[in-house]
Amino acid sequence: MAAMKIARDKAFLITIDTEGDAAWAQPRVIETRNAQYLQRFQSLCERFGFKPTYLTNYEMALAPAMQELGHDIIRRGTGEIGMHLHAWHSPPEHALTPDDLHHQPFLIEYPTAVLQQKVRHLTDLLEQTFATKMLSHRAGRWSFDSRYARTLVDCGYIVDCSVTPTVSWRDTPGDPAQHGGTDFRPFPSQAYFMDLDQIDRPGRSPLLELPMTIRSSRRSWARHLPAAFERLPRIGPKLSKARWLRPGRGNLAQMQQLVQDMVADDAPYIEFMLHSSEFMPGGNPTFVSEADIEALYSDLEQLFETIAKHFSGATLAGYAQRVRAGQAPSLGHLAA
């Protein structure tokens, strides 16, 4: 009985960065064949009562197979369509570097007016395509700032999931003339309503942040070093490694342990992520062959069986509404 109560009260949030094929390879022509591979994953989720949120970017909003899947899950209430923006390929066009397809600049590197135009354009496209209000969002390439957060609020979004606790993207380049991505190490790891002036702090805005489920653990060779070393800008990040609720090859045991750690900590939600192209062989650098995809699904079956004992499925917006209603905890306060 106790286990059933836990499953009802605690949420499993599945987030899929729904984007074109092989983005890691910086393709000159962006294809969307991976949309045809998502129904299998959707069916697996439904078997466990889970409800994925497909955070959808520009090219995937135009893909007929994604449109079909999106309309179906919205009609049946078995998932959600949210927004995910790859700035270098999302209209309106604005050249930021000599080769944006190669550099893949972060949206936060663009002028404010361009940032706002890109968010509004993609929001309008998604809402018109799927005939539903866009409420949930994740930034492309995990980088976010106050201007971006304010624009989301202006467009009616209620939940973001761009924060990666313990992880810095400062050394990940976008526009080579700028300073890399966002350093999320000082950000909360719990749900919080953002302060739109200082997005690493809880505040009174209506935008709920649901940080990714990530834990850091000391690397074996660094366990004897004093804790003070972790505060050093160049040395600290090398001393630990981030454990994500994100499949890779051979990391099932690590994910299972992470779930158990979150259960032991009485976490109100856990958040899983994968890219849509990782369900297609050859669409990504991790799951290259048909055998790799079958191994991925075998791991997902086992992982989902464990998670279903402790958490129930929810979309990002569905869980955000639960927090707003006071039915799930958060840091900070919703603005009146």
ABEGO torsion letter per residue (X at the ends): XAAAAAAAABBBBBBBBBBBBGAAAGBABBBAAAAAAAAAAAAAAAAAGBBBBBBBBAAAAABAAAAAAAAAAAAAGAEBBBBBBBAAABOBBBBABABAAAAGBBAAABBAAAAAAAAAAAAAAAAAAAGBBBABBBBBGGBBBAAAAAAAAAAGBABBAABBBGBBAAABBBBAABAEBBBAAABBABBBBBBAABAABBBABABBBBBBBBBBBBBAAAAABBAAAAABAAAAAAABBBBBBBBBBGAAAAAAAAAAAAAAAGBABBBBBBBAAAABBGABAABABAAAAAAAAAAAAAAAAAAAAABBBBBAAAAAAAAAAGABBBBEBBBX
